[in-house]
C-alpha cells in the first residue's frame, strides 16, 4: 500500500540508440504506407497501439509485418519523445 506514494522510475538503456533508429524507421514506413493507401495514419497507428489489433495497419509494403516487430510501448515512447523534442523544447 505504501508504494502508491512513490513514482515508478523507468531507466532508459543508453545502448538502445540503434534500436531507436529502427523504431523511427518503422514508424516512417508504416506512416507512408497508410498514407498511400488513403488512411489517416495517426488514427490507424493510435488504434493499433491502443488495441494491439494488427488490422489497423495495412499490409501494403509489408507495413503490418514491420510494425509487428516493434513493441507497442516502444512505438508510443518514440512518438512521445519526438513530440516532446519538437514541440516542448
Backbone as a ProteinNet text record, in pm:
[ID]
protein_1_A
[PRIMARY]
XXXXXXXXXXXXXXXXXXXXXXXXXXXXXXXXXXXXXXXXXXXXXXXXXXXXXXXXXXXXXXXXXXXXXXXXXXXXXXXXXXXXXXXXX
[TERTIARY]
81.5	0	85.6	200.8	287.6	349.9	351.4	412.3	333.3	208.5	128.6	182.5	265.8	321.4	451.2	497	622.4	596.8	682.3	675.4	767.8	716.7	799.7	904.8	1022.6	1129.6	1165.5	1156	1190	1324.1	1423.7	1558	1580.5	1622.2	1649.1	1787.6	1795.7	1923.4	1990.9	2103.7	2171.7	2221.7	2233.6	2282.9	2173.2	2055.4	1943.7	1934.1	2034.6	2022.8	1998.6	2060.9	2037.2	1894.2	1845.9	1708	1609.4	1639.6	1552.8	1544	1654.8	1654.7	1565.8	1573.4	1489.1	1340.9	1307	1167.8	1122.5	1205.2	1170.9	1150.2	1236.9	1225.3	1095.3	1059.5	935.4	815.7	815.1	703.8	691.7	803.5	802	748.4	792.6	747.4	599.3	555.1	413.9	328.4	373	301.6	286.3	395.4	392.6	297.4	302.2	214.2	67.4	36.9	-101.5	-148.1	-61.5	-95.5	-122.5	-35.1	-50.3	-178.8	-224.8	-348.2	-472.6	-453.2	-565.9	-618.7	-547.2	-588.8	-532.8	-592.1	-535.4	-434.2	-304.2	-202.5	-209.6	-237.2	-243.5	-352.8	-471.6	-582.8	-551.4	-495.6	-468.2	-361	-255.7	-147.5	-195.6	-274	-330.4	-420.3	-503.3	-589	-506.9	-398.2	-311	-245.7	-192.3	-124.6	-222.1	-342.3	-439.8	-493.5	-516	-583	-489.3	-377.9	-289.6	-338.8	-447	-505	-427.9	-357.2	-274.7	-354.6	-485.3	-563.7	-582.8	-543.9	-542.5	-433.5	-337.1	-224.2	-237	-221.5	-229.4	-114.7	-140.1	-32.9	49.1	6	76.9	222.2	313.5	457.8	508.5	442.7	486.9	474.8	390	378.4	331.7	236.3	182.8	289.7	368.9	476.6	582.5	616.9	718.5	676.3	554	510	494.5	465.3	451.1	581.5	693.2	824.4	865	789.2	820.2	713.5	757.5	662.2	581.5	454	367.8	414.8	468.4	516.3	637.5	717.7	832	784.6	679.2	621.8	571.2	498	442.6	553.2	656.4	767.6	836.3	860.5	927.1	841.5	712.2	621.7	618.1	609.9	608.1	740	853	984.1	994.2	948.5	953.2	867.2	749.1	660.7	725.6	777.9	839.5	960	1042	1162	1132.9	1020.1	989.8	893.5	809.5	707.3	735.7	804	816.5	956.1	1049.7	1186.2	1218.9
-119.6	0	125.6	123.6	239.6	278	185.8	213.6	315.7	342.1	439.5	580.6	602.3	734.9	759.1	660.6	671.9	667.3	733.8	732.3	624.9	541	440.7	512	456.8	514.9	418.5	466.4	386.2	434	349.2	387.2	344.5	439	412.8	351.5	247	183.7	265.1	325.5	414.1	342.5	212.4	138.7	111.6	163.8	136.6	231.9	310.5	411.2	349.8	238.7	172.9	120.7	66	17.3	133.7	246.5	363.1	408.4	402.7	437.6	340.3	213.1	112.9	143.2	180.4	213.3	333.5	436.6	555.2	518.7	433.4	391.3	315.3	227.2	151.4	246.3	340.7	436.7	512.9	557.7	633.4	548.7	423.9	335.9	302.7	277.5	247	370	485.4	611	632.4	611.1	629.4	529.8	404.8	303.1	335.4	375.9	411.7	531.6	630.8	749.3	712.1	631.4	591.9	513.8	440.9	364.1	446.4	572.9	661.7	664.3	604.8	605.8	728.3	761.6	863.5	791.8	810.9	734.6	752	871.9	895.3	811.5	812.4	735.3	586	538.6	396.3	350.2	429.2	392	397.4	497.8	505.2	384.6	349.2	232.3	106.5	92.1	-23.8	-23.5	91.1	98.5	67.6	122.5	101.5	-40.8	-100.6	-230.6	-349.2	-326	-436.6	-512.7	-466.9	-533.4	-492.6	-586.3	-551.5	-510.4	-536.7	-499.1	-347.6	-271.7	-125.8	-80.6	-167.1	-133.4	-209.8	-138.3	-201.2	-300.1	-398.4	-491.9	-440.9	-330.6	-269	-237.6	-271	-250	-315.6	-422.8	-500.5	-423.1	-319.8	-233.1	-309.5	-399.3	-473.8	-561.9	-625.9	-710.7	-626.6	-512.9	-425.8	-377.4	-326.4	-271	-380.5	-501.3	-613.1	-653.9	-613.5	-646.2	-551.6	-443.6	-343.1	-350.1	-349.4	-348.9	-219.5	-228.9	-110.7	-2.4	-40.6	61.9	135.4	67.3	133.1	231	194.4	286.4	412.4	392.6	506.1	593.8	532.3	607.8	691.7	633.9	708.1	823.9	800.3	906.8	1019.2	984.2	1084.4	1160.8	1089.7	1155.6	1255.5	1216.4	1304.9	1429.6	1409.8	1522.1	1617.4	1562.7	1647	1721.9	1653.2	1716.9	1823.5	1813.3	1912.9	2022	1991	2087.4	2157.2	2090.5	2144.8	2194.4	2176.5	2223.6	2346.8
0	0	0	66.8	73.7	-58.7	-153.9	-284.7	-365.5	-330.9	-403.2	-386	-286.2	-261.7	-338.2	-414.7	-488.3	-638.1	-711.9	-857.2	-910.7	-999.2	-1064	-1148.6	-1154.9	-1233.7	-1344.6	-1466.9	-1583.1	-1634.2	-1627	-1668.5	-1812.7	-1893	-2033.1	-2047.6	-2127.4	-2157.7	-2266.8	-2238	-2331.8	-2456.7	-2454.4	-2570.7	-2672.5	-2653.3	-2742	-2860.8	-2887.7	-2992.6	-3130.6	-3163.2	-3291.6	-3299.1	-3189.6	-3186.5	-3201.2	-3140	-3152.4	-3297.5	-3368.7	-3510.7	-3587.9	-3554.1	-3618.8	-3594.5	-3472	-3439	-3520.8	-3529.6	-3609.4	-3756.1	-3809	-3948.4	-3972.7	-3880.2	-3893.7	-3891	-3798.8	-3791.1	-3922.5	-3977.5	-4103.4	-4218.4	-4228	-4336.2	-4322.9	-4200.8	-4177.7	-4208.4	-4165.1	-4191.7	-4342	-4414.3	-4559.6	-4626.6	-4585.6	-4643.8	-4617.8	-4495.8	-4462.6	-4545	-4559.3	-4639.1	-4783.7	-4841.2	-4981.5	-5005.8	-4906.5	-4921	-4885.5	-4848.4	-4824.6	-4682.3	-4589.3	-4448.9	-4378.4	-4265.2	-4178.4	-4089.4	-4113.8	-4040.7	-3889.7	-3844	-3699.5	-3635	-3693.7	-3638.6	-3638.2	-3748.1	-3761.1	-3662.5	-3648.6	-3556.9	-3412.4	-3377.9	-3242.7	-3216.9	-3313.1	-3298.2	-3273	-3346.5	-3327.9	-3189.7	-3148.9	-3019.4	-2905.1	-2912.3	-2804.3	-2799.1	-2915.6	-2917.7	-2937.9	-3006	-3042.3	-3163.6	-3223.3	-3339.3	-3465.1	-3527.3	-3642.7	-3766.7	-3767.5	-3884.9	-3897.1	-3797.5	-3811.1	-3907.2	-3933.6	-4018.6	-4150.3	-4260.9	-4392.2	-4412.5	-4494.1	-4528.1	-4646.6	-4706	-4818.3	-4779.1	-4868.1	-4845.9	-4717.1	-4676.1	-4559.8	-4427.2	-4425.1	-4307	-4183.6	-4201.3	-4086.4	-4023.1	-4105.1	-4053.8	-3983.3	-4042.7	-3982.8	-3844.5	-3834.6	-3706.6	-3601.3	-3645.4	-3552.1	-3486.1	-3542.6	-3486.4	-3373.6	-3356.2	-3254.2	-3145.6	-3021.1	-2909.2	-2911.2	-2877.3	-2880.5	-2785.1	-2669.1	-2576.2	-2634.5	-2715.1	-2778.9	-2886	-2958.2	-3056.1	-2986.9	-2880.7	-2806.8	-2749.2	-2695.1	-2638.8	-2746.1	-2861.8	-2969.3	-3018	-3032.6	-3076.4	-2973	-2845.7	-2739.8	-2733.6	-2743.9	-2743.7	-2858	-2974.7	-3091	-3067.3	-3014.2	-2985.1	-2885.1	-2777.8	-2674.8	-2731.4	-2809.7	-2864.8	-2969.4	-3038.3	-3140.5	-3093.3	-2997.1	-2955.3	-2822.8	-2734.4	-2599.4	-2563.5	-2651.8	-2622.9	-2701.7
[MASK]
+++++++++++++++++++++++++++++++++++++++++++++++++++++++++++++++++++++++++++++++++++++++++

